[in-house]
């Protein structure tokens, strides 16, 4: 894992099969097994503009993938096996489907 976690707060990782390579992980984040966070291209220099950022109070379901310079906002739940193709603002739940992700506002 290479990331900058939130200041003194809880980051719960279930690391079996997970790759955590974000630029920043917020406070109170839970990432289940098989989560992939990182860059779309090989980036051994760990450049911020190529990495994703995870907000506060986020749940990343088993197998969730966030690859690229996207931001997952605060209070977002990414469903099991979801693939994030762009930034997700808060508060939104993202549910996965077999071939595409559906977004639903919590308002």
C-alpha positions as a Markdown table, in Angstrom:
| # | Residue | x | y | z |
|---|---|---|---|---|
| 1 | Unk | 0.0 | 0.0 | 0.0 |
| 2 | Unk | 1.3 | 3.4 | -0.9 |
| 3 | Unk | -1.1 | 6.2 | 0.0 |
| 4 | Unk | -1.5 | 9.2 | 2.3 |
| 5 | Unk | -4.3 | 8.2 | 4.7 |
| 6 | Unk | -6.5 | 10.7 | 6.6 |
| 7 | Unk | -5.0 | 12.3 | 9.7 |
| 8 | Unk | -5.4 | 9.8 | 12.6 |
| 9 | Unk | -8.6 | 8.3 | 11.4 |
| 10 | Unk | -9.8 | 4.8 | 10.6 |
| 11 | Unk | -8.9 | 3.2 | 7.3 |
| 12 | Unk | -10.1 | -0.4 | 7.2 |
| 13 | Unk | -8.5 | -2.6 | 4.6 |
| 14 | Unk | -9.3 | -6.2 | 3.8 |
| 15 | Unk | -6.0 | -6.6 | 1.8 |
| 16 | Unk | -6.4 | -10.1 | 0.2 |
| 17 | Unk | -5.9 | -9.5 | -3.5 |
| 18 | Unk | -6.1 | -5.7 | -3.2 |
| 19 | Unk | -3.8 | -3.1 | -4.8 |
| 20 | Unk | -3.8 | 0.2 | -3.1 |
| 21 | Unk | -1.9 | 2.9 | -5.0 |
| 22 | Unk | -4.0 | 6.1 | -4.4 |
| 23 | Unk | -2.7 | 9.6 | -4.0 |
| 24 | Unk | -4.9 | 10.1 | -0.9 |
| 25 | Unk | -7.2 | 8.1 | 1.2 |
| 26 | Unk | -9.7 | 10.0 | 3.4 |
| 27 | Unk | -10.9 | 9.3 | 6.9 |
| 28 | Unk | -13.2 | 6.4 | 7.7 |
| 29 | Unk | -12.6 | 4.4 | 4.5 |
| 30 | Unk | -13.4 | 0.7 | 4.2 |
| 31 | Unk | -11.9 | -1.3 | 1.2 |
| 32 | Unk | -12.9 | -4.9 | 0.9 |
| 33 | Unk | -11.1 | -7.8 | -0.8 |
| 34 | Unk | -9.9 | -7.4 | -4.4 |
| 35 | Unk | -10.1 | -3.6 | -4.6 |
| 36 | Unk | -7.8 | -2.0 | -7.1 |
| 37 | Unk | -6.9 | 1.6 | -6.7 |
| 38 | Unk | -4.1 | 3.3 | -8.8 |
| 39 | Unk | -2.9 | 4.5 | -12.1 |
| 40 | Unk | -3.9 | 3.4 | -15.6 |
| 41 | Unk | -0.2 | 3.4 | -16.7 |
| 42 | Unk | 3.0 | 2.2 | -15.1 |
| 43 | Unk | 3.9 | 4.9 | -12.6 |
| 44 | Unk | 6.8 | 4.1 | -10.4 |
| 45 | Unk | 7.3 | 7.8 | -9.6 |
| 46 | Unk | 3.9 | 7.9 | -8.0 |
| 47 | Unk | 2.7 | 11.1 | -9.7 |
| 48 | Unk | -0.4 | 12.8 | -8.2 |
| 49 | Unk | -2.0 | 13.6 | -11.6 |
| 50 | Unk | -2.1 | 9.9 | -12.5 |
| 51 | Unk | -3.5 | 8.5 | -9.3 |
| 52 | Unk | -7.0 | 8.5 | -7.8 |
| 53 | Unk | -8.1 | 10.2 | -4.6 |
| 54 | Unk | -10.6 | 8.7 | -2.1 |
| 55 | Unk | -12.7 | 11.0 | 0.0 |
| 56 | Unk | -14.0 | 10.6 | 3.6 |
| 57 | Unk | -16.6 | 7.9 | 4.8 |
| 58 | Unk | -16.2 | 5.8 | 1.6 |
| 59 | Unk | -17.0 | 2.1 | 1.3 |
| 60 | Unk | -15.3 | 0.3 | -1.6 |
| 61 | Unk | -17.1 | -3.1 | -2.2 |
| 62 | Unk | -15.3 | -6.3 | -3.1 |
| 63 | Unk | -13.6 | -6.1 | -6.5 |
| 64 | Unk | -14.2 | -2.4 | -7.0 |
| 65 | Unk | -11.7 | -0.8 | -9.4 |
| 66 | Unk | -10.8 | 2.9 | -9.5 |
| 67 | Unk | -7.9 | 3.4 | -11.9 |
| 68 | Unk | -6.8 | 6.8 | -13.2 |
| 69 | Unk | -7.0 | 10.4 | -12.0 |
| 70 | Unk | -10.5 | 10.2 | -10.6 |
| 71 | Unk | -11.8 | 11.5 | -7.3 |
| 72 | Unk | -14.3 | 9.5 | -5.2 |
| 73 | Unk | -16.1 | 12.1 | -3.1 |
| 74 | Unk | -17.2 | 11.9 | 0.5 |
| 75 | Unk | -20.0 | 9.5 | 1.7 |
| 76 | Unk | -19.8 | 7.4 | -1.5 |
| 77 | Unk | -20.5 | 3.6 | -1.6 |
| 78 | Unk | -19.0 | 1.8 | -4.6 |
| 79 | Unk | -20.8 | -1.6 | -5.1 |
| 80 | Unk | -19.3 | -5.0 | -5.6 |
| 81 | Unk | -17.2 | -5.3 | -8.8 |
| 82 | Unk | -18.0 | -1.8 | -9.9 |
| 83 | Unk | -15.5 | -0.1 | -12.3 |
| 84 | Unk | -15.3 | 3.7 | -11.9 |
| 85 | Unk | -14.7 | 5.5 | -15.2 |
| 86 | Unk | -14.8 | 9.1 | -13.9 |
| 87 | Unk | -15.0 | 11.2 | -10.8 |
| 88 | Unk | -17.9 | 10.5 | -8.4 |
| 89 | Unk | -19.3 | 13.4 | -6.4 |
| 90 | Unk | -20.8 | 13.1 | -3.0 |
| 91 | Unk | -23.1 | 11.8 | -1.8 |
| 92 | Unk | -23.8 | 9.1 | -4.3 |
| 93 | Unk | -24.1 | 5.3 | -4.2 |
| 94 | Unk | -22.7 | 3.5 | -7.1 |
| 95 | Unk | -24.2 | 0.1 | -7.7 |
| 96 | Unk | -22.6 | -2.3 | -10.1 |
| 97 | Unk | -24.3 | -4.2 | -12.8 |
| 98 | Unk | -22.8 | -6.9 | -15.0 |
| 99 | Unk | -21.7 | -4.5 | -17.7 |
| 100 | Unk | -22.1 | -1.0 | -16.4 |
| 101 | Unk | -22.4 | 1.0 | -13.3 |
| 102 | Unk | -25.6 | 2.8 | -12.4 |
| 103 | Unk | -25.5 | 6.0 | -10.3 |
| 104 | Unk | -28.2 | 7.0 | -7.9 |
| 105 | Unk | -28.3 | 10.2 | -5.8 |
| 106 | Unk | -29.1 | 9.9 | -2.1 |
| 107 | Unk | -31.1 | 13.1 | -2.0 |
